[in-house]
Amino acid sequence: MATGLGLLVGVVEVAVRRFAPSFGVFLPVAAAFGVALAVFLLVDVLPELSVTTPLIAPLVIFLPGALLTTAVIELSTGQMISGRAG
């Protein structure tokens, strides 16, 4: 399931980048919502399905860990302009 959802998110990312690059800003939010919704709906149908494992693979490419970490460090040290931009 994780492989299928990850592949689907990758195909959607390539299609959006190719046909409508201006919608690329909304892709992480839409993909996260779509994958989470699909997994939580499938958990109702298949109770033996683990929720966390299928959610990790498709969403990990959308988590800007370094960017968020740098922004939090800059905000905590008082650099409001550069921290807010991250």
NORMO-V502465 format. One record per pair of residues at least 24 apart in sequence whose ideal C-beta (glycine too) atoms are under 10 Angstrom apart, sorted by the first residue. I is the first residue (numbers start at 1). J is the second residue. Records with the same first field share a line. If there is no record, write none. Layout:
BEGIN
I = J + J
END
This chain:
BEGIN
1 = 38 + 39 + 42 + 46 + 49 + 50 + 53 + 54 + 55 + 57 + 58
2 = 35 + 39 + 50 + 53 + 54 + 55 + 56 + 57 + 58
3 = 54 + 57 + 58
4 = 38 + 54 + 57 + 58
5 = 31 + 34 + 35 + 36 + 38 + 39 + 42 + 54 + 55 + 57 + 58 + 59
6 = 35 + 54 + 56 + 57 + 58 + 59 + 60 + 61
7 = 57 + 58
8 = 34 + 35 + 38 + 58
9 = 34 + 35 + 57 + 58 + 59 + 61 + 62
10 = 58 + 61
13 = 61 + 62
27 = 62
28 = 59 + 61 + 62 + 63 + 64
29 = 62
31 = 58 + 59 + 61 + 62
32 = 58 + 59 + 62 + 63
34 = 58
35 = 59 + 62
END
